[in-house]
Amino acid sequence: MSLSKFGKRFTEHAGIVQLMDDLCEAMANQDSILMLGGGNPAHIPAVQQFFQERMQRLAMDPVEFAHTIGDYDLPQGDMRFINALVNFFHRNYGWNISSENIALTAGSQSAFFLLFNMFAGEYSEGINKKILLPMTPEYIGYSDVGLSDHCLTAYRPVIDILDDHVFKYRPDLENLTIDSNVSAMCVSRPTNPTGNVLTDTEIDSLYKIAKASGIPLIIDNAYGMPFPNIVFTEANIYWDENIILCMSLSKFGLPGTRTGIVIARPEIITSIAKMNAIFNLALGSFGPALVLDLVNSDEIMSVCNNVIQPFYKQKALRALDLFHQELQGVEYYIHKVEGAFFLWLWFPGLPVSCEELYKRLKERGVLIVPGHYFFPGLDDDWIHKHECIRVSYAMHDSIVEQGIKLIVEEVKKIYCNG
């Protein structure tokens, strides 16, 4: 089959495609595969019970049910939900925003496709501009969304060793420079894959650098505050017109509704709405319908603070303790656990690549994600990229425990035999 450049670009092998293929395989073979590789949130009973009850109420209300399944929303998204978000951020954060500052998208991945291609690529002046990632590793899904080649550029992080087996990345602010080919800066917070939460001071520094350079700072807040608030350290959230804040309902427990949220200045929101109309006509209504009451009542904060955050923190500590117990005798580091629902493991001097480790674990029925996919825009072949893996602890505790023991068993075997 002959394909266009676009067709070839989006049908070739990519890390995000492998991740989702693995997720589908695991879902189809739940009895034989230990899924520690995907980004699927946990099925938290208390959260799912709310959504089930809300779905039942929705089905019993003829008017609301007919609207949800039978009417197109505006390309900007469900205005009831957008206005609820506006009022929510007024009440709780004092943000000076209106409905002109918010658009919905078909999930976060769609939002980053639109935003990255809005700012990166060929300009009328004949120059190609890029998105700057001030620190890698970063989200695997950024790597392949660009319509143009090499639309990302990135910096290595500074690595701080905190104790014998814990480390933390931080942005190299002293050496961070922005040239005229950079059109926007992007960070995730908490960071997928490492769970790193950039400090308020680091975010403020990046914001000032971006503003001084006349470019927006895009913050991927898919795991952050106020929802789903999978954050285990002190941090604050803020917004102004030089920030593009991207949120999602996925990690709140609704990945199937594909609901992304973008908060930005009005001209950016208008552009997103126009692109939504072209690509989607309109957006799905189920996500907004299921959480509207939670947002209007501020109950969404209670669910996140009292149910979701403690749930993941407990699972993080359990998985972390198990790795520390099982990895005795091996040279390893685990990134400081600050948020999201992943552990990021670094095996200095690993005798094989993380890709080879991934393949060996897959043969044993354990799925993780090899670390080299998480360095988009970093062109140099840094050995560190091939010594790391991402492990999700969102699945049932018994699956996580079995998976961790098999991971450690294979790692020890590799160190002994290569």
C-alpha positions in Angstrom: 0.0 0.0 0.0 1.4 3.4 -1.0 1.1 6.0 1.8 1.5 9.8 2.0 4.2 11.3 4.2 1.4 11.9 6.8 0.4 8.2 6.5 3.9 6.9 6.9 4.6 9.3 9.8 1.6 8.1 11.9 1.7 4.4 11.0 5.4 3.7 11.7 6.6 2.2 15.0 6.4 4.6 18.0 6.7 4.2 21.7 3.1 5.3 22.4 1.9 2.7 19.9 3.9 0.0 21.6 2.6 1.1 25.0 -1.1 0.9 23.8 -0.5 -2.4 22.0 0.8 -3.8 25.2 -2.2 -2.4 27.1 -4.6 -4.0 24.7 -2.7 -7.3 24.9 -2.8 -7.3 28.6 -6.5 -6.5 28.7 -7.2 -9.4 26.3 -5.1 -11.8 28.4 -5.7 -10.7 31.9 -5.0 -14.1 33.4 -1.6 -14.5 31.9 0.0 -11.0 31.7 1.1 -8.8 34.6 0.4 -5.3 33.3 2.9 -2.9 34.9 3.5 -0.9 31.8 0.4 1.1 30.9 -1.0 4.4 32.0 -4.4 3.1 32.8 -5.6 4.4 36.2 -6.7 2.0 38.9 -10.3 1.0 39.3 -10.9 2.6 42.7 -14.2 1.2 44.1 -15.5 4.5 45.7 -14.8 6.5 42.6 -16.4 4.0 40.2 -19.4 3.7 42.5 -20.0 7.5 42.1 -19.7 7.2 38.3 -22.1 4.2 38.2 -24.7 6.1 40.3 -24.3 9.2 38.1 -24.7 7.1 35.0 -27.9 5.6 36.3 -29.3 9.0 37.2 -28.4 10.2 33.7 -30.1 7.3 32.1 -33.3 7.9 34.2 -33.5 11.6 33.2 -35.0 11.7 29.7 -34.0 15.3 28.9 -30.4 15.0 30.1 -30.0 11.5 28.6 -31.3 12.7 25.2 -28.9 15.7 25.3 -25.9 13.7 26.3 -26.2 11.1 23.6 -28.2 12.9 20.9 -26.9 16.4 20.6 -23.6 17.8 19.2 -21.8 20.0 21.7 -20.0 23.1 20.5 -16.5 22.6 19.1 -15.2 24.3 22.2 -16.9 21.7 24.3 -19.9 21.3 26.6 -20.5 24.9 27.8 -22.2 23.8 31.0 -19.1 22.0 32.0 -16.8 24.8 30.8 -18.8 27.4 32.9 -18.7 25.0 35.9 -14.9 24.9 35.6 -14.7 28.7 35.3 -16.7 29.1 38.5 -14.7 26.3 40.2 -11.4 28.1 39.5 -12.9 31.4 40.6 -14.1 30.0 43.9 -11.1 28.0 44.8 -8.1 29.8 43.2 -9.3 33.3 42.4 -8.3 33.0 38.7 -9.5 35.7 36.4 -10.8 33.5 33.7 -14.0 33.2 31.7 -15.5 30.7 29.3 -13.2 32.2 26.6 -10.2 30.7 28.5 -11.3 27.0 28.4 -11.7 24.5 25.6 -12.2 20.7 25.8 -10.4 18.2 23.6 -10.7 14.5 22.9 -8.3 13.7 25.7 -4.8 15.0 26.6 -3.1 13.4 23.7 -5.4 15.2 21.3 -4.6 18.5 23.1 -0.9 18.1 22.7 -1.3 17.2 19.0 -3.2 20.4 18.5 -0.9 22.6 20.7 2.4 21.2 19.5 1.5 21.6 15.8 0.0 25.1 16.5 3.4 26.3 17.8 6.0 24.0 16.1 6.8 23.4 12.5 7.3 25.6 9.4 6.4 29.3 9.7 5.6 31.7 6.9 9.1 33.2 7.2 10.5 29.8 6.1 11.9 28.9 9.5 11.1 25.8 11.5 10.2 26.3 15.1 10.3 23.8 18.0 8.8 22.9 21.3 11.4 23.0 24.1 11.3 20.3 26.8 13.6 21.9 29.5 14.1 18.5 31.2 13.9 14.9 30.1 12.8 12.2 30.7 9.3 13.3 29.7 6.0 11.9 28.5 6.3 9.2 25.8 3.3 10.7 24.0 5.1 13.9 23.1 7.5 12.1 20.8 5.5 11.5 17.7 2.6 14.0 17.6 4.5 16.6 15.4 3.6 16.9 11.8 7.1 18.2 11.1 10.4 16.5 11.6 12.4 17.3 14.7 9.7 19.5 16.3 11.1 18.9 19.8 14.3 19.9 21.4 15.3 19.0 25.0 17.9 19.2 27.7 19.4 16.6 29.9 18.5 16.9 33.6 20.8 17.4 36.6 20.8 14.2 38.6 20.9 14.5 42.4 21.6 11.4 44.4 19.6 11.7 47.6 20.7 8.5 49.4 22.0 5.0 48.5 19.1 4.1 46.3 17.1 7.3 45.7 17.7 10.0 43.2 15.9 13.0 41.7 16.0 14.9 38.4 15.9 18.7 38.3 16.1 21.1 35.3 19.5 22.6 34.5 18.3 26.1 34.9 21.8 27.6 34.8 22.5 26.3 31.3 18.9 26.6 29.9 18.8 28.9 26.9 16.1 29.7 24.4 16.9 30.6 20.9 14.7 32.1 18.2 13.7 28.7 16.9 11.8 27.8 20.1 8.1 28.7 20.0 6.9 27.2 23.3 8.1 25.4 26.4 6.5 22.3 27.8 6.7 20.4 31.1 4.6 17.8 32.8 3.9 18.0 36.5 3.9 15.4 38.0 6.1 14.1 35.3 5.3 10.9 33.5 7.4 8.7 33.7 9.3 9.6 36.8 6.7 11.0 39.2 8.9 14.0 39.6 7.1 17.2 40.8 8.9 20.3 39.7 9.1 22.6 42.7 7.1 25.9 42.8 10.5 27.7 42.5 11.4 25.7 39.4 8.1 26.3 37.8 8.4 30.1 38.5 11.9 30.1 37.0 10.7 28.3 33.8 7.7 30.7 33.6 10.0 33.7 33.8 12.4 32.4 31.2 9.5 31.6 28.9 7.8 35.0 29.4 11.1 36.9 28.9 11.5 35.0 25.6 7.9 35.8 24.4 6.8 32.1 24.4 4.1 30.3 26.4 4.8 27.8 29.1 2.7 24.6 28.5 2.1 22.7 31.7 0.8 19.1 31.4 -1.3 18.7 34.5 -2.8 15.3 33.8 -1.8 13.9 37.2 -1.8 17.2 39.0 -3.8 19.5 41.2 -6.7 20.0 41.8 -7.9 16.9 40.0 -6.8 14.1 40.1 -4.2 15.5 42.6 -2.0 12.4 42.5 0.7 14.6 44.2 2.6 13.5 47.3 4.7 16.6 48.0 4.2 20.3 48.6 3.2 22.1 45.4 0.9 24.9 44.3 -0.9 25.5 41.0 -1.3 28.8 39.3 -2.2 30.2 35.9 -1.9 33.4 33.9 -2.2 34.2 30.2 1.4 33.1 29.5 0.6 29.6 30.7 -1.3 26.9 28.8 -2.6 24.5 31.4 -3.6 21.1 30.2 -5.8 18.8 32.4 -7.7 15.6 31.9 -10.4 13.4 33.3 -8.5 10.2 32.5 -6.5 9.8 35.7 -9.5 10.9 37.7 -10.9 7.5 36.6 -12.5 8.3 33.2 -9.9 7.4 30.5 -12.7 6.0 28.4 -14.5 9.3 28.0 -11.5 11.0 26.4 -11.9 14.4 28.0 -9.1 16.9 27.9 -9.2 20.4 29.3 -7.1 23.3 28.1 -6.9 26.6 30.0 -5.2 29.4 28.0 -5.7 32.9 26.7 -8.7 33.4 24.4 -7.0 33.4 21.0 -5.5 30.0 21.8 -8.8 28.7 22.9 -10.4 30.0 19.7 -7.8 28.2 17.6 -8.4 24.9 19.5 -12.1 25.2 19.0 -11.7 25.7 15.2 -9.3 22.7 15.0 -11.8 20.6 17.0 -14.5 21.4 14.5 -12.2 20.3 11.6 -10.9 17.1 13.3 -13.9 16.0 15.4 -16.9 18.2 14.6 -17.7 18.1 18.3 -16.5 16.4 21.4 -17.9 13.5 23.5 -20.4 14.5 26.2 -20.1 11.7 28.7 -17.1 12.9 30.6 -18.5 16.4 31.3 -22.0 14.9 32.1 -20.5 12.5 34.7 -18.4 15.0 36.6 -20.6 18.2 36.3 -22.2 17.8 39.7 -18.8 17.1 41.3 -17.3 20.3 39.9 -20.3 22.5 40.7 -20.3 21.3 44.3 -16.5 21.2 44.8 -16.9 17.6 45.8 -14.3 16.7 43.2 -11.7 18.1 45.5 -12.8 15.9 48.4 -12.8 12.8 46.2 -9.3 13.6 45.0 -7.8 14.6 48.4 -9.5 12.0 50.5 -9.8 9.0 48.2 -7.7 9.1 45.1 -4.5 10.7 46.5 -4.3 8.4 49.6 -5.1 5.4 47.5 -2.1 5.9 45.1 0.3 7.1 47.9 -0.3 3.8 49.8 0.3 1.8 46.7 3.4 3.8 45.9 4.9 3.1 49.3 4.1 -0.6 49.1 5.7 -1.0 45.7 8.7 1.1 46.7 9.3 -1.0 49.8 9.0 -4.2 47.9 11.6 -3.1 45.3 14.0 -2.0 48.0 13.6 -5.4 49.7 14.0 -7.5 46.5 16.8 -5.5 44.9 19.3 -5.9 47.8 22.7 -6.7 46.3 22.0 -4.9 43.0 23.2 -1.4 42.0 20.0 0.5 41.4 18.3 3.9 42.0 14.6 4.7 42.2 13.4 8.3 41.4 12.0 10.0 44.5 8.3 9.3 44.6 6.4 12.6 44.4 3.4 11.9 42.3 1.6 10.1 39.4 1.5 6.3 39.7 4.8 5.1 38.3 8.2 4.1 39.7 11.2 5.0 37.6 14.1 2.6 38.1 17.7 3.3 37.0 20.2 0.4 36.8 23.7 2.0 36.3 25.8 -0.2 34.1 23.0 -2.5 33.1 24.7 -5.2 31.0 21.8 -5.1 28.4 19.7 -2.3 27.1 16.3 -1.5 28.7 14.8 -2.5 25.4 16.3 -6.0 25.8 15.1 -6.1 29.5 11.6 -5.2 28.3 11.7 -8.1 25.7 12.9 -10.6 28.3 10.2 -9.5 30.8 7.5 -9.7 28.2 8.5 -13.3 27.5 7.9 -14.0 31.2 4.5 -12.3 31.1 5.5 -9.0 32.7 4.9 -5.7 30.8 6.9 -2.6 31.7 8.0 0.3 29.5 11.7 0.7 28.5 13.1 4.0 29.4 14.6 5.1 26.1 11.2 6.1 24.8 10.9 8.9 27.4 13.7 11.2 26.1 12.0 13.0 23.2 14.0 15.8 21.6 17.2 14.6 23.2 19.3 13.7 20.2 22.5 12.5 21.8 22.8 8.8 22.7 23.1 9.2 26.4 23.8 5.8 28.0 21.4 6.8 30.9 18.5 6.5 28.5 19.1 2.8 28.1 19.4 2.0 31.8 15.9 3.0 33.0 12.5 1.5 33.1 9.0 2.7 34.0 6.8 0.5 36.2 3.2 1.2 37.0 1.8 0.3 40.4 -1.8 1.2 39.6 -2.9 -2.4 39.1 -4.1 -4.8 41.9 -1.6 -5.3 44.6 -1.2 -9.0 43.9 -0.3 -8.2 40.2 2.2 -5.5 41.2 3.8 -7.8 43.8 4.2 -10.7 41.3 5.5 -8.3 38.6 8.1 -6.7 40.8 9.4 -10.1 41.9 9.8 -11.2 38.3 11.4 -7.9 37.3 14.0 -8.2 40.1 14.6 -11.8 39.3 15.3 -11.0 35.7 17.5 -8.0 36.5 19.6 -10.1 38.9 20.0 -12.7 36.2 21.2 -10.1 33.7 23.7 -8.7 36.1 25.0 -12.2 36.8 25.0 -13.6 33.2 24.5 -10.6 30.9 
